[in-house]
Amino acid sequence: NAPDTEERSSTRAYQGTYSWKVAHNGAAGKGIVNNGNNITAGIVYYVSARIWSVKGTCIMELTDSHWHDSDSHFITSKTGEWELLEGYAICDTSNSASNMFFRTNSSADTEFYVDDVKVHPVNGTPAILLNMNAVDFTGDTP
């Protein structure tokens, strides 16, 4: 689903000289894909990107079948500044070209810039915490 505009741009850059500009008038789900992510089954990954929304909102999605929750998504809430979208995802199936999408989130006119995209394995083993709430955590450990 190609947007009206998707191009390398020097208008905004979080790091370096360029970012990737995405602009579309009037449709949700238009955007770009980062598909060079080499992932391994059973590993937890930290995923992040810096987004500068000029207008509208951007959604960062992990939507292919290689991720444990194949509908993980993160949505921008700010305009006019760099916003960090970040999260963790578990890989179910190894793949050398897993997808990370950056799309328009509504039918409103949208323009945003994407920079500093990261997909890194996290040290440790995925686990499920039982009988704990967020208030049970102090510092960096439960």
Secondary structure as GFF3:
##gff-version 3
##sequence-region A 1 142
A	DSSP	beta_strand	5	9	.	.	.	ID=ss1
A	DSSP	beta_strand	19	24	.	.	.	ID=ss2
A	DSSP	beta_strand	31	39	.	.	.	ID=ss3
A	DSSP	beta_strand	44	55	.	.	.	ID=ss4
A	DSSP	beta_strand	58	62	.	.	.	ID=ss5
A	DSSP	beta_strand	72	75	.	.	.	ID=ss6
A	DSSP	beta_strand	82	90	.	.	.	ID=ss7
A	DSSP	beta_strand	95	104	.	.	.	ID=ss8
A	DSSP	beta_strand	110	121	.	.	.	ID=ss9
A	DSSP	three_ten_helix	134	136	.	.	.	ID=ss10
###
